[in-house]
Amino acid sequence: MSTASRARQSFDARHVSSAAKRIFGADSKDAKLVLAWIADACHATESVSRGTLEETYRAIGRREVWLLVQDAMRMTEDDIRDLQEQVASWENQ
């Protein structure tokens, strides 16, 4: 059995969710900034339709990564928008 296969067996949903919340759920600017950056890079709140089929497939893949993070964090669409608004407001401070 490959290392990747053995690692996948240890991905218990509760443990992954707890770990994600410890990393990104911390009430720190750094954690929120990185989470908002990942959401933006992975097209969390926008369409994944792009100019070419290859670009669209890449965007779909990124979106799938975000959905895993969102699920682990138990975030709603409103939570994502609130996070983005909060991080955007830091620019004005």
N, C-alpha and C positions, 0 to 999 in steps of 0.2 A: 504494500500500500504506500502511495506517495506521501510525502510530507504535507502537501496541500490537502489531500484527502483526510489525513489524520487531523489536520487543523480544523477542517470543516466540521468534523464530528464534535469538536469542542465549542462550536458556536451556539450555545444555548441562548434562546431569545431573551430570557430574563437577565442573564449575565451580560449580554451585549448591550441591552437597554440600560442597565445599571452603569456600565462603564461609559457609555455615551453621555449619560446624564452627569456623571462625575466630571467628564472632560469638558463638555460643552454647556452644561447646565450651571456651571459655577457662575456666580454673580460677579464676573470680572469682565472688564472691557476687552481683554485679549481673547477670551473664550467667545464672547459675543461677536467680535470682529471676525474671527476665523470662521465661525459658523455662518455668519452673513455672507462672507466671501465665498464659501463653499456653495451656499444656496444660489448665489449669483452665477458662479461658474457652471453650475449644474442646471441652470434654467428652471429654478424652483417655481417661479411665478410668471413664466412666459411660455409662449409657444415654442415647440422644438422644430417647427417647420423652417427649413433653411433653403438657400438657393439651389444647392445640388443635392442629389440623393446621398452622396457620401457625407456631406455636412449635416444632413438631417439625421442619418444613422449615428453619427458621432454625438449629436445633441441628444438623441434618444438614449444613448448609452450613459451620457452624463446625467440625464434626468433619472435614469434607473438607480444610479449611485445615490443621488439626492433622496429618492424615495426610501431607500434603505436607511439613510441617516434620519429622515423625517419620522419613519416608523419607529426606529429605535428610541428616538427622543419623544415620541408620542405628541408630535407637534401638529397643530391644525393650520390651515391656511391663514387664519387670523394671527396665530402665533408668529408665523413667518413674516407677515407684513409688519407686525409690531416690532419684531427684531430689526427688520430693514429700516423702519422709520427711526428707531432708536439709534442705530449706527449712523444713519444719515444726519441726524441731529448733532452728532459730535463734531461734524465739520464746522458747524457754526459756533462752537464753544471755544 
